Amino acid sequence: MTLHVLPDGTITSPRGFAAGATHAGIKAIGERPLDLGLLVSDTPCDVAGTFTTNLVQAPPLVLTRERVAKGRAQALVVNSGNANAFTGDEGMRDAEEMTALTAARLGLPVDSVLVASTGVIGAPLPMALVRSGIEALQASPTGGHGLAQAITTTDTFPKERAVSVTVDGRQVTIAGIAKGAGMVHPNMATLLAFLTTDAAVEPAFLHQALRRAVDASFNMVTIDGDTSTNDMVLLFANGVAGNDPLTEGHPAAVDFLTALEDVCRYLAVCIARDGEGATRLLTIEVTGALSEEDARRAARTVAGSMLVKSAVHGADPNWGRLIAALGRSGAQVVPEKIGLFLDTIPLVRQGRPLPFDHDDARQHMLGREVLFRLELGLGEGQATAWGCDLSEEYVTFNSAYTT
């Protein structure tokens, strides 16, 4: 399989998709003032989604999950700057009105429009601004970059990716955008991710492929241990490429899944790299676990440890913090079999601490990316998790988020 990354690719790179964005006034005018966006397909799509496990769930998420369960959708309206979360019946009415206004604007059935919101929790949506904003939205095949900006909140850059593969002799494209910088922790995080493809995909396989891709990517990112109320990942497949519908047993199913995972993984790493106040990307690779689930459990726990994050921020090779986090992760661990590396520097082998050059290790940790590898020596399970360091700026930023 040859995977092609599309230069300047975005969510509208797959055929048949258009997007647009505007400044409705929900967010104050700043570096990226766009705060209301639209995604629409020329034709109805099969759709799949994954949603936050937080028991406090925002009305837009509740409404969208109900509609995704029906399996078909054609458009999405999304705002940033206000989460429309913990807003009760009024919040649900506002979410429903956003979809109704969008549907009327596009000439679509109202239940074919999905909705998402992100921002401050507990405040009602300024619906007068939202109404005029939806009226101003204009979608085009080149509007994906604007939509990627419109969904950001504390992000420092928009996150976009598009790749193509060949299926049944036809080129199909898979693309996505995402937002997230804080309140990010499995399952899932303060993240929104929207994915599109022009491939025809059988609905059951679409759901299966999305779940696998999300588990290996967005659910392996941890910034601060908090899980939000609005998280969702949506995948729209409009079939415009004209391929035979992909199923689990299709010869090209693995290629499609690999491409989808590439897009999700790229976006997930961007989220980790852009953690609030972050100065370093932290990558934890676990091999030799008893199972894949054990590997994921171990990698997520170590990447999410506040002590590990603090050590990374200070470029302190205090490797005992990683071992302690591993031991409480819930993964099966035999101390005498553990190996630990800081990039290529061996720190522990077969459970025995090794001498190492402290200054050399510190230099490795002063870079923009820090990699630790844990070898458990128990099986074939492996996984990678991504996070970032914990800086003073994170505390400063979140101490004044609404003031």
C-alpha positions as CSV (number, residue, x, y, z in Angstrom):
1,M,0.0,0.0,0.0
2,T,1.2,3.5,-0.9
3,L,-0.1,6.2,1.4
4,H,0.0,9.7,0.0
5,V,-0.1,12.7,2.3
6,L,-1.8,15.6,0.5
7,P,0.1,18.9,0.8
8,D,-2.1,21.6,2.4
9,G,-4.8,18.9,2.9
10,T,-7.8,19.5,5.1
11,I,-11.3,18.1,5.8
12,T,-12.6,19.2,2.4
13,S,-9.9,17.4,0.5
14,P,-12.2,14.3,-0.1
15,R,-14.5,14.9,-3.1
16,G,-18.0,16.1,-2.4
17,F,-17.3,18.0,0.8
18,A,-17.5,21.7,1.5
19,A,-17.0,23.8,4.6
20,G,-17.2,27.4,5.8
21,A,-16.6,29.5,8.9
22,T,-17.4,32.9,10.2
23,H,-16.9,35.1,13.3
24,A,-20.3,35.2,15.0
25,G,-19.0,37.0,18.1
26,I,-19.1,34.1,20.5
27,K,-15.4,34.5,21.0
28,A,-13.7,37.8,21.3
29,I,-11.8,39.0,18.3
30,G,-8.2,37.7,18.6
31,E,-5.6,35.9,16.6
32,R,-8.1,33.3,15.4
33,P,-11.6,35.0,15.7
34,L,-13.5,32.4,13.7
35,D,-16.0,30.7,16.0
36,L,-18.8,29.2,14.0
37,G,-18.4,26.6,11.2
38,L,-20.2,24.4,8.8
39,L,-19.3,21.1,7.1
40,V,-21.6,19.7,4.4
41,S,-21.5,16.9,1.9
42,D,-23.1,17.0,-1.6
43,T,-24.8,13.7,-0.8
44,P,-26.0,11.9,2.3
45,C,-23.2,10.1,4.2
46,D,-22.9,7.1,6.3
47,V,-21.7,8.4,9.7
48,A,-20.0,6.9,12.7
49,G,-19.0,8.5,16.0
50,T,-17.4,8.1,19.4
51,F,-18.3,10.2,22.4
52,T,-17.0,11.2,25.8
53,T,-17.5,8.8,28.8
54,N,-18.0,11.7,31.1
55,L,-21.5,11.3,32.7
56,V,-22.1,15.0,32.4
57,Q,-22.8,15.4,28.7
58,A,-23.5,18.6,26.8
59,P,-26.8,18.9,24.9
60,P,-25.1,19.1,21.5
61,L,-23.4,15.8,22.1
62,V,-26.6,14.1,23.3
63,L,-28.4,15.3,20.2
64,T,-25.6,14.3,17.8
65,R,-25.2,10.9,19.4
66,E,-28.9,10.2,18.9
67,R,-28.7,11.2,15.2
68,V,-25.5,9.3,14.6
69,A,-27.2,6.2,16.0
70,K,-29.5,6.3,12.9
71,G,-26.4,6.0,10.7
72,R,-26.9,8.8,8.2
73,A,-26.1,12.5,8.1
74,Q,-25.1,15.2,5.6
75,A,-24.0,18.3,7.5
76,L,-22.4,19.5,10.8
77,V,-22.7,22.9,12.5
78,V,-20.1,23.6,15.2
79,N,-19.3,26.6,17.4
80,S,-16.3,27.4,19.7
81,G,-16.2,29.8,22.7
82,N,-19.2,28.3,24.5
83,A,-19.6,24.5,25.2
84,N,-23.4,24.7,25.7
85,A,-22.8,22.2,28.5
86,F,-24.7,21.9,31.8
87,T,-27.3,24.2,30.3
88,G,-30.4,21.9,30.8
89,D,-33.5,22.1,28.6
90,E,-32.5,25.5,27.3
91,G,-29.2,24.1,26.1
92,M,-31.0,21.3,24.3
93,R,-33.4,23.7,22.6
94,D,-30.5,25.8,21.5
95,A,-28.7,22.8,20.0
96,E,-31.9,21.7,18.2
97,E,-32.3,25.3,16.9
98,M,-28.8,25.3,15.5
99,T,-29.5,22.2,13.5
100,A,-32.9,23.4,12.4
101,L,-31.5,26.8,11.2
102,T,-28.6,25.0,9.4
103,A,-31.0,22.5,7.8
104,A,-33.2,25.2,6.5
105,R,-30.3,27.1,5.1
106,L,-29.0,24.1,3.2
107,G,-32.4,22.6,2.3
108,L,-31.8,19.4,4.2
109,P,-33.9,17.3,6.6
110,V,-33.2,18.6,10.1
111,D,-32.2,15.1,11.4
112,S,-29.4,15.0,8.8
113,V,-27.6,17.9,10.5
114,L,-25.3,17.2,13.5
115,V,-24.1,19.8,16.0
116,A,-21.0,20.2,18.3
117,S,-19.9,22.9,20.7
118,T,-16.7,23.6,22.6
119,G,-15.7,26.3,25.1
120,V,-16.7,27.5,28.6
121,I,-19.1,25.1,30.5
122,G,-22.2,26.4,32.2
123,A,-23.1,29.5,30.1
124,P,-26.0,29.7,27.8
125,L,-25.3,30.1,24.1
126,P,-25.7,33.7,22.8
127,M,-28.3,32.5,20.3
128,A,-28.8,35.9,18.7
129,L,-25.2,35.8,17.6
130,V,-25.5,32.2,16.6
131,R,-28.5,32.8,14.4
132,S,-26.9,35.6,12.5
133,G,-23.7,33.6,12.2
134,I,-25.5,30.6,10.7
135,E,-27.1,33.0,8.2
136,A,-23.7,34.3,7.2
137,L,-22.0,30.9,6.7
138,Q,-20.9,30.1,3.2
139,A,-19.6,26.6,2.4
140,S,-17.0,25.9,-0.4
141,P,-14.6,23.0,-1.3
142,T,-11.8,25.3,-0.1
143,G,-13.3,26.2,3.2
144,G,-11.7,23.4,5.3
145,H,-8.9,25.5,6.7
146,G,-11.4,28.1,8.0
147,L,-13.4,25.4,9.7
148,A,-10.2,24.0,11.3
149,Q,-9.6,27.4,12.8
150,A,-13.2,27.9,13.9
151,I,-13.3,24.9,16.2
152,T,-10.2,26.0,18.2
153,T,-10.3,27.4,21.7
154,T,-7.0,27.4,23.6
155,D,-5.2,25.7,20.7
156,T,-2.2,27.6,19.4
157,F,-2.5,26.2,15.8
158,P,-5.2,24.4,13.7
159,K,-4.8,20.7,13.3
160,E,-5.4,19.2,9.8
161,R,-4.5,16.1,7.8
162,A,-5.5,14.5,4.5
163,V,-4.1,11.3,2.9
164,S,-5.1,9.2,-0.1
165,V,-4.9,5.5,-0.9
166,T,-6.0,3.3,-3.8
167,V,-9.1,1.2,-3.3
168,D,-10.4,-1.0,-6.2
169,G,-8.3,1.0,-8.6
170,R,-9.8,4.2,-7.4
171,Q,-8.2,6.9,-5.4
172,V,-10.0,7.6,-2.1
173,T,-9.1,10.3,0.3
174,I,-9.4,10.4,4.1
175,A,-9.1,13.7,6.0
176,G,-9.7,15.3,9.3
177,I,-9.4,18.3,11.6
178,A,-9.2,18.4,15.4
179,K,-9.0,20.7,18.3
180,G,-7.8,20.2,21.8
181,A,-5.1,21.6,24.1
182,G,-6.4,21.3,27.7
183,M,-8.9,19.1,29.6
184,V,-7.6,16.2,27.6
185,H,-7.5,12.6,28.9
186,P,-9.0,9.3,27.7
187,N,-11.8,8.5,27.1
188,M,-11.8,10.9,25.3
189,A,-10.8,14.5,26.1
190,T,-11.6,18.1,25.4
191,L,-11.2,17.3,21.9
192,L,-13.4,17.5,18.8
193,A,-12.3,15.7,15.7
194,F,-14.2,15.5,12.4
195,L,-13.2,13.1,9.7
196,T,-14.3,12.8,6.1
197,T,-13.8,10.3,3.3
198,D,-15.1,9.9,-0.2
199,A,-14.8,6.1,0.0
200,A,-17.9,4.0,0.1
201,V,-17.8,2.1,3.4
202,E,-20.3,-0.4,4.8
203,P,-21.8,1.1,8.0
204,A,-20.8,-1.7,10.4
205,F,-17.2,-1.5,9.1
206,L,-17.2,2.3,9.3
207,H,-18.1,2.1,13.0
208,Q,-15.5,-0.7,13.6
209,A,-12.7,1.2,11.8
210,L,-13.4,4.5,13.6
211,R,-13.4,2.7,17.0
212,R,-10.1,1.0,16.3
213,A,-8.5,4.3,15.0
214,V,-9.7,6.3,18.0
215,D,-8.5,3.7,20.5
216,A,-5.0,3.8,18.9
217,S,-4.8,7.6,18.7
218,F,-7.1,10.1,20.5
219,N,-7.6,7.6,23.4
220,M,-3.9,7.5,23.9
221,V,-3.5,11.2,24.5
222,T,-3.4,12.7,27.9
223,I,-2.7,16.4,28.8
224,D,-4.0,16.9,32.3
225,G,-6.1,14.0,33.5
226,D,-9.5,15.7,32.9
227,T,-12.1,14.4,30.6
228,S,-14.6,16.9,29.1
229,T,-18.3,17.0,28.6
230,N,-18.4,17.7,24.8
231,D,-15.8,15.2,23.3
232,M,-16.7,13.6,20.0
233,V,-15.1,12.2,16.9
234,L,-17.3,12.0,13.8
235,L,-16.5,10.2,10.5
236,F,-18.5,11.0,7.4
237,A,-18.3,8.7,4.3
238,N,-20.1,9.9,1.2
239,G,-19.1,7.2,-1.3
240,V,-18.4,9.7,-4.1
241,A,-15.2,7.8,-5.0
242,G,-17.5,5.1,-6.4
243,N,-15.6,2.1,-5.0
244,D,-17.4,-1.1,-4.0
245,P,-18.4,-0.6,-0.3
246,L,-15.6,-1.5,2.0
247,T,-16.4,-4.3,4.5
248,E,-14.2,-6.0,7.1
249,G,-13.3,-8.8,4.7
250,H,-12.6,-6.5,1.7
251,P,-9.1,-6.8,0.3
252,A,-8.6,-3.1,0.7
253,A,-10.1,-2.9,4.2
254,V,-6.6,-2.9,5.9
255,D,-5.4,-0.1,3.6
256,F,-8.4,2.0,4.5
257,L,-7.9,1.4,8.2
258,T,-4.2,2.2,8.0
259,A,-5.0,5.5,6.3
260,L,-7.7,6.3,8.8
261,E,-5.3,5.5,11.7
262,D,-2.6,7.7,10.1
263,V,-5.0,10.7,10.0
264,C,-6.2,10.1,13.6
265,R,-2.7,9.5,14.9
266,Y,-1.3,12.6,13.3
267,L,-4.1,14.8,14.8
268,A,-3.7,13.1,18.2
269,V,0.0,13.9,18.3
270,C,-0.7,17.5,17.3
271,I,-3.1,17.7,20.3
272,A,-0.4,16.4,22.6
273,R,2.2,18.7,21.2
274,D,-0.2,21.7,21.7
275,G,-1.0,21.0,25.3
276,E,-1.7,24.1,27.3
277,G,1.6,25.6,28.4
278,A,3.5,22.7,26.9
279,T,7.2,23.1,25.9
280,R,7.8,19.4,25.1
281,L,6.0,16.5,23.5
282,L,6.2,13.4,25.6
283,T,6.0,10.0,24.0
284,I,5.7,6.7,25.9
285,E,6.3,3.5,24.0
286,V,5.4,0.2,25.7
287,T,6.4,-3.2,24.3
288,G,6.4,-6.7,25.7
289,A,3.1,-6.3,27.6
290,L,0.9,-9.3,28.3
291,S,-1.8,-7.9,26.0
292,E,-2.4,-4.8,23.9
293,E,-4.9,-3.5,26.5
294,D,-2.2,-3.8,29.2
295,A,0.2,-2.0,27.0
296,R,-2.3,0.8,26.5
297,R,-3.0,1.0,30.2
298,A,0.6,1.2,31.0
299,A,1.5,3.8,28.4
300,R,-1.4,6.1,29.2
301,T,-0.7,6.0,33.0
302,V,3.0,6.8,32.6
303,A,2.2,9.6,30.0
304,G,-0.4,11.0,32.4
305,S,1.6,11.0,35.5
306,M,1.9,14.6,36.9
307,L,5.3,13.7,38.4
308,V,6.6,12.3,35.1
309,K,5.3,15.5,33.3
310,S,7.0,17.7,35.9
311,A,10.3,15.8,35.5
312,V,10.1,16.2,31.7
313,H,9.5,19.9,32.1
314,G,12.6,20.2,34.2
315,A,14.6,17.9,31.9
316,D,15.2,15.8,35.0
317,P,16.0,12.1,34.2
318,N,14.4,10.9,37.4
319,W,13.4,7.6,35.8
320,G,12.0,6.2,39.1
321,R,8.8,8.2,38.5
322,L,8.1,6.2,35.3
323,I,8.6,2.9,37.2
324,A,6.3,4.0,40.0
325,A,3.6,5.1,37.5
326,L,4.0,1.8,35.6
327,G,3.5,-0.1,38.8
328,R,0.1,1.5,39.6
329,S,-1.1,1.4,36.0
330,G,-3.1,-1.8,36.4
331,A,-1.0,-3.6,33.8
332,Q,0.6,-6.9,34.6
333,V,4.2,-6.1,35.6
334,V,7.1,-8.3,36.8
335,P,9.8,-5.9,38.2
336,E,12.7,-8.2,37.4
337,K,11.8,-8.1,33.7
338,I,11.4,-4.4,33.2
339,G,13.6,-2.5,30.8
340,L,13.5,1.3,30.4
341,F,15.2,3.6,27.8
342,L,15.4,7.3,27.4
343,D,15.4,7.3,23.6
344,T,18.5,5.2,23.0
345,I,20.0,5.6,26.5
346,P,19.4,2.4,28.6
347,L,18.3,3.3,32.2
348,V,17.0,-0.1,33.4
349,R,17.6,-3.6,32.0
350,Q,16.0,-6.8,33.4
351,G,14.9,-4.9,36.5
352,R,18.4,-3.6,37.3
353,P,19.2,0.1,37.3
354,L,22.1,0.9,34.9
355,P,24.8,3.6,35.2
356,F,24.3,6.5,32.7
357,D,25.6,9.9,31.9
358,H,23.3,12.3,33.7
359,D,24.3,15.3,31.6
360,D,23.8,13.3,28.4
361,A,20.3,12.2,29.6
362,R,19.5,15.8,30.5
363,Q,20.5,17.0,27.0
364,H,18.1,14.4,25.5
365,M,15.3,15.8,27.6
366,L,16.0,19.5,26.7
367,G,14.7,18.9,23.2
368,R,11.2,19.6,21.9
369,E,10.4,15.8,22.0
370,V,11.1,13.4,24.8
371,L,10.8,9.6,24.2
372,F,10.8,6.9,26.9
373,R,10.6,3.2,26.0
374,L,9.4,0.6,28.5
375,E,10.0,-3.1,27.8
376,L,7.9,-5.4,30.0
377,G,9.1,-8.8,28.8
378,L,5.8,-10.6,29.3
379,G,4.2,-10.9,25.9
380,E,3.5,-9.3,22.5
381,G,1.3,-6.3,23.6
382,Q,2.5,-2.9,22.5
383,A,1.2,0.6,22.5
384,T,2.2,4.3,22.3
385,A,0.8,7.2,24.3
386,W,1.4,10.9,23.9
387,G,1.4,13.7,26.4
388,C,3.3,16.8,27.2
389,D,5.2,18.4,30.1
390,L,3.5,20.2,32.9
391,S,4.6,23.8,33.0
392,E,4.0,26.9,35.1
393,E,2.2,28.4,32.2
394,Y,-0.5,25.6,32.4
395,V,-1.4,26.7,35.9
396,T,-1.3,30.4,35.1
397,F,-3.5,29.9,32.0
398,N,-6.1,27.8,33.8
399,S,-6.2,29.9,36.9
400,A,-7.7,32.8,34.7
401,Y,-9.6,30.9,32.1
402,T,-12.9,32.8,32.5
403,T,-11.5,36.0,33.9
